[in-house]
Amino acid sequence: MKIVSSVALEFLGCRLNQAENETLARQFLSQGYELAESPTYADIYVLNTCTVTHIAERKARHLLRKARRSNSNAVIVATGCYAQRAPEELRQLGVVDLVVGNEGKFYLLETLNHLSEDEHEEEASVFLPGRTRSLIEIQRGCNDLCSFCIVPQVRGREYSLPAERILRGVKERVGAGYKEVILTGTKIGAYGQNGGSPAQLLCLIERILGETGVERLHLSSLQPQELTPQLLKLWGDLRLCPHLHIPLQSGSQSVLQRMRRRYSVADYKRAVSLVREIIPDVAVTTDVIVGFPGESEEEFEESYHFCERIDFANIHSFPYSARPGTVAAQMPDQVKPEVKRERSQRMLALARGSAQHFREHFLGQTMPVLWEGKVRGGIWSGHTDNYLRIFTQSDKELTNQIAWAKMIAGHEGGLWGKLVNKGG
């Protein structure tokens, strides 16, 4: 295989995949590679795939074929969960040079360039171009057996990274200039030894806040049963971002039971109430599956109206997709595609309305914004700590700066802000 000097990295799916791509980028940079913006200009193209739905797999195949069409000379690598689940399926596309599952993902440099183990484990402490926040993996794998989920099959059992390694990673990111760090994993509420616990996650967060200079700390996703009062009290430190993604999957109790989730609708409602009681202006977002096997019209209505009552800041809704080897794939009464489409459209409309209602609550308020870059002309875009997307106009350089803005109008699915002095 030829010696290469530039690499394009792309991912599909979850924030854990995004965090892994950051790690891969640092590994390649540490060995002198340049990061290319697209496979067209790269010697290597690496796609970190997702297998959670058939749509994610279809996107992966499309991107791999597109990469080959745009650059016939590139070394094309498929890795991640789809590569773990169905490597031969990807090889049969005829456009991929190397298929690497999750276990071999971080040995790509060694595989491609015959580097030693010590070499490929080094990471460059650099600010990656176009990034203002960095994701750090703290945990991977899942021991739960939700009936619809293929993740335990492709990610394996739960494993937590050592606290010292995580702390070192946060300090490196701060030293490189990042303003925000996101802790991510398959199931970060299971962080810790011997099965993990919210108490062990609490201890890790306390250490990060106490031992590093991180300006914003963001948690990727937590289950309702993991949201204890003790953990939530940590948000008294304003560096912890008031945004919690709490997967729901369904607002119907009978569907939750068939899904084998570890909480009830009542548990979920109590968790959200507790979060909102303790954390001011918190954004609560969620995932919802529609068209789960056997979902009746009544059960869908229960789920829809539950989401309506909770009034989420945003809802990531998607139709159920049967995954090979899961219990749900063998369940009777699979919902017809046209019914799933209609229910998806209704839930997506609710999601848009809920997001707009949440944004409108902040009109007139002044909030700190982490500005990420120009979108066009003198228009800049960034996010508040509760993950509202904000736009403003400025002739000054704002990239990777936290500056305050007063929210004065809605704009392109976000808010328009006027820059002001802190607290102005």
N, C-alpha and C positions, 0 to 999 in steps of 0.2 A: 504493500500500500504506500502511496506516495507521501513524502513529507509535506506537511501543510502549515500555513501561517495565519489563517483567519478562520473564524468560526461564527456561524449564526445559530442562536439558541432561541427556541420557541417552545411554548407549553400550552396545553389544554387542561381545563379542569380546575382543581382546587388550589388553595394557597400553598399547600404543602408542595405541589409541583412547582409553583412559582419560587418558593424558597429553595428548592433543589436546583432550579435553574440558576439562581444567584450563586449557589455554591459551585456549580459547574463553571460559571463565568469566571469566578475567582481562581479556580484551578487552572483554567486555560490561560488567564492573564498572568498568573504566577510563572508560567512556562514560556512567556513571550509571545503568545498569540494575540492577535487583534480581534476585537468584536465587530462583526459585520452586521449591517442593519437588516439584511435580507439574504436568503440563500443565493440570490443572483450574483452576489459579490463575495461569496464565501468559498473557502476550500472544503470546509466541513459544515454540514447542516445537521443539527440535533433537534429532534422533536420529542419532547417529553409528553407522552400520550396519556389519555384518560379512557377508562372503560366503564364508567358509571352508567352511561346510557348508550344506546345504539347510535344516537345522534353524535355523541362525542367521538365514537369510533369512525363514523362516516366523515367527520371533519378531519380526523387524523389521516385517513386515506387520501382525502382531497389535498391536504397540505403536502403530503409526501409526493404525490404525483405532480403537483404544481411546482415543487422544488426541483424535481428532476427535469421538468420541461424548461424551467428558467435557467438551469445550470447543469448541462450534461456531464460536466467534469467533476462536480462536487462529490465528496464522500457523504452519503446520506445515512444517518443513524436514526433508528426508531428505538426509543426507550420508554420506560414508565409502565403504567398499569396495563394498557392494551398489549404492549410487548410482553409483559409477564403472563397475561392470560392466554394469548393466541399468537405466539411468535411465528408459527408456520403460515398463518393467515396473512401476516404482514410480509413475509418473505415472498409469498406467491404473487404479491403486487408487481414484482419485477422491477421495482424502482429503488429498493432499499439495499444498501451495501452491508449494513450491520444491524442486527436486532438484539437488543440488550435489555433484559428484565430489570426489575427494581434492585435485585441483589448486586448486579454488576454495573449499576448506573455510575457509581463514583470511581470506577476503574476504567473509564473511557480513555483517559489519557494514556494509561498503561497499555490498554488494548490497541490504541491507534498508533502510539509512538514508542512503545516498549519502555516506558518510564518506570522507575523503581517505585515501590510502595511509599517510601519516605517522600519522594518528589511529588506524587499525586495528592498527598494529604495536605500539602502546603496551600495556603490561600493568600492571595494578594490583598493587603489592607488598602483598598482603593475605593473611591467613589465611582460607582458604575454610571456611565453616561446615561442621562435621561431619567435618573432615579432620585427621589428625595426621601424615600422610606425603604427600609431593608427588612426582609423576612428572615427569621431565624427559627430553624426547626428545633423543637425541644422534645418531640415525641413522635413515634410512628407506630403503625399497626393498631389492630382493634380486636378485642376478645369477645365482643358482643356478637350475637347471632340474629340480627334483624333479618326478617324473612326475604326482603327485597334486595339486600345489599351484597355486592360482590367484593367490597373492599377487604374484608378479612382474608379472602382467597388470594388477593394480589399484593397486599401489604403485609400479611403475616400477623403474628401475635404482637401484643403491645410491648414496646421497648422505649425507655426514656433515656435521653442523653444526659451525661453527667452535668451537674450544676456548674462545676468549675469551667467546663468547656463552653456552656451557654454564656456564663458571665464574661469569659474571655471574648466570645463573639460579639456581645453587646458593646464591650469596651472598644473593640476594633472598629465597629461600625461608627461609634461616637467619634473616635479618633479620625476616621476617614471623612467626617463631616455630615453624616446622616442626622436628621432631626428626629426621625421617628423610626422605631423598631417594632415589628409585629412578631409576636410569638405564635408559632403555628405548629401543626401536627395533624395526624389523623384524628386524634381525640385528646386534646390537651388537658382536659379535666382528669384524665387517667395518668397524669404526670407523676412520676415517683417510683420507688422500688416496691416490690411485692404487691403489685396490682395498682399502686398509685392511689391518690386521694386528693380532695380539695385542699386538705391541710398541707400536703407536700407542695402543691402548686402555689399556695399562699406563701409558703416559706421561700420558694424560688423568686416570686415577684417581690417580696420584701427585700431580698438580697439584691436584686437588680436595681430597685429604687434606692437602696441604701449604699450600694457600692459602685454605682456607675453614674455618669453624668447625662444619661439619656433624657432628652427634653420631652418626648412623647413615647409612651409605651402602650401598645395596642394588643389585645388578645383576639385571636382569630375566631374561635367558636367554642361555646360551652353548652353542655346539656342542662336541662332544667334542674335535674337532681344534684348537679354539681354546684349550684349557686347558693351557697350557704351565707348567712348573715356575716360570719367572720370574714369570708372571702370578699364580699361586696364592700365591707367597710374600708378596704384598701383604696377604694376610689375616692376616699377623702384626700388622697394625694392627687392634685390636679394634673400631674403628668400622666396618669392613667386615663386613656381616652374613654369618654362616656359613650361607647358604642359596643353593644353586645349582640352577637349573632347567635340566636338560640334556635336550633332546628326544631320545627314542629312536626312536619311530614303530613299530619292530618289533624283536623279539629274534630274528628268523629272518634268517639271512644272505641266503638266496635272495630273500626279500621285500624286504629293504633294497636289494638290487641292482635289483629291478624298480622300486623307488621312486626310484632314482638318488640315493640319499643319498651323501654324500662321506666316509663312514667305514664300517668293518666292525663286526661284533659284538665282535670282539676289541679293536678300537680303543676302543670304548665302555667295555668292561670295564676296560681299562688306565686310561682317563681317570678313571673313578669311583674306582678304587683309589688313584690319585695324589691326587685331591681329598681322600679320607678320610685319607690318610697325612699330608697337610700341614695340613688345617684340622680342629681338634678339634670334636666335636659337630656337624659339618656336616649340614644337611638336604639331601639330594639328591632332587629331584622330577623328574617327567618327563611326556611325552606319549606315548601309545600308540594307534595306529590298529588296529582289528580289522576283518577282512573285506575286506582289500585285494584287488583283482582277482586271481584265481588262488590265493588263500591256501588251502592244503589244510589238512586237520585236523592233519596232522603239523607243518606250518609254524606253525599257531596254537599247538600244544602247545610247540614250540620257543620261541616268543615268551613264552608264559605262564610257562614254567619259568625262562627267563632273568630275567624280572622278579621271580620268586619268589626266585631266588638273589641278585640285586642287593639286595633288601630296601630298596626305596625308602621315603622318608619320606611320599610320596604319589604317586599315579599319576592323571593326567588321561587317562582312556580314553574313546574315542568311536568309533562305527562309521564306516567309510569312506563318504564321500559324493562321488559323481561330480560334478566341477565342469566346466562347459562350456569347451571349448577346451583342456583338459589331455590329456596323453598317456594317463593312466590311464583316463580316461572312455571311450576307444576300445579298451581292452584286452579280450581275450576272457575268458571264465570269470568274469564278474561274480558275486560271492557273493550267494546268495539272502538276502532281508531277514530271514527267520526264523533263518537260520544266524548272521547278523551280530548279531541280538538275543541269541541264546543265548551267543555268545562275549563280547559286551559285558557281559552279566550276570556271567559268570565273572571277567572282568578287573576289573570294578567291585568284586566281592566280595574279590578279592585286594588291590585298592587299599585297601579299608576295613581289612582285616587288617594290611596293611603299615603304614598310618598309625597304627593302635592300637599296634602293636609298637614303633614309633619313639617315640610319646609315653610309653609305659611306661618306656622307658630313662631318662627324666628325673625319675621319681618320687623324691622325697627330695632333689632338688637345689634350690639357690637360684639364681635367675636374674633378670636385669633384664627388666622388661616395660614396653613402651610402651603405656600405657592409652589407649583410644580413646573410651570413653564408657559410659554406663549402658545396660544391656540391660533392666533392670526393677528397681524398688525400689532397694535399696542394692547391687545386683549390678553389677559393672563387668566389662568385657571389654577385652582387649588382646592383644598378640603379643610373644613373645620375639624376639631377634634372629635365631634360626633358624626363625622363623615358626610356632611353636606357639601355638595360641589358648589364652589363659589367662583364667579367671574368678576374681573375688575379691569379698569383701564389705567395704564401707567406707562410713562416714558422711562421709568427706572428699571433696573434689573432686579427681578423678584425671585428668580429660581432658587429653591431651597432656603427661602427665608420665611420666618413666621412674622407676619404683619397683621395688624388689626383692621377690620373692615366693618362698616355699618351696612346691614342688609336692607336694601331699599326697594327691590322688585324681584319678581320671578324672571328667570332667564334660562332657556335651553335645558330644561329638566333640572335646573339648580336655582341659585339666587344670584342677583347682581349686587355686588358690594362696593361701597365707596371707602377708599383707604382713609383711615383716621389715625391720629396718635393713640397710643395704648390707653384704653378707657375713655377715649374721646367721644 
